[in-house]
Amino acid sequence: AQKITQTQPGMFVQEKEAVTLDCTYDTSDQSYGLFWYKQPSSGEMIFLIYQGSYDEQNATEGRYSLNFQKARKSANLVISASQLGDSAMYFCAMREPFTGNQFYFGTGTSLTVIP
Amino acid sequence: DAMVIQNPRYQVTQFGKPVTLSCSQTLNHNVMYWYQQKSSQAPKLLFHYYDKDFNNEADTPDNFQSRRPNTSFCFLDIRSPGLGDAAMYLCATSRMGTSGSTDTQYFGPGTRLTVL
C-alpha cells in the first residue's frame, strides 16, 4: 500500500488566492512526522512545514499552513495569498521514526499560479 | 549558514564511464541519504547512512555504491552508468536521536546527471 497519496497531479490557482494541496497517509505507528517540500524547476527540494503526530495544533509557517486531520489521516497543505513564485512541484512526505530513517514521499502535485 | 552542498550541479558522463557525485554538510547531522529523481517522479531512496552504518534499499542496483568517509561527506559512485541512470541525484541529511525522532530532512541543490 502507498504510504503517501497525493491525488492531484496538477493544480492551478489565481495569484493572491488560496489553494489546498491534498495529502493522505497510511501508517499504523502512533509516532510519525509529516512534511511538505517545494521543488521549483531548479530541482532543489525546499522544506516548507512539519507536523508531528502528537501536535494538537495545526502547523503554520508564514503563508503555509497544514490542515492536519488525524482521524482521516490527511495532512493537506494550504498556501494563502498565492504568488507567482509558488509555481512548483509540491511533495508530501512522512517519517516513521521507530521503523527506520526512511522518508516516504508522495508522487507530488504540480502547482501553477496564474497571474 | 549551515547547509547541504552538492558538487557538481551538472555532470555529464559517457555510457559506462564511472562517475562520482559528492555531498557535504555543515549541519552535523548523523544521517545522510542519496535519492534518485527522474523527471516528474518522486525522489527514490537509493541508500542512507546512519552514522557509519550503511543501509541499502533492496531495489538499488549494484551499479550504485556509496562512501561516507566522515560525518560531513558522502559520495555516490556509479560504476557503469547507463542511459537509464540519467536523473537528478539529491543528497539529504537529518538528525536521528537514539529514542527516535521526526527531525526534518534537508536537501542539497542536487546534481543533474546526463549520460551520453
Interface residues (C-beta under 8 A of the other chain):
Chain A: S31 Y32 G33 F35 Y37 S42 G43 E44 M45 I46 F47 Y50 G52 S53 F91 A93 R95 P97 F98 G100 N101 Q102 F103 F105 G106 T107 G108 S110
Chain B: V31 Y33 Q37 S40 Q41 A42 P43 L45 H48 Y50 N55 M88 L90 A92 S94 M96 G100 S101 T102 D103 T104 Q105 Y106 F107 G108 P109 G110 R112
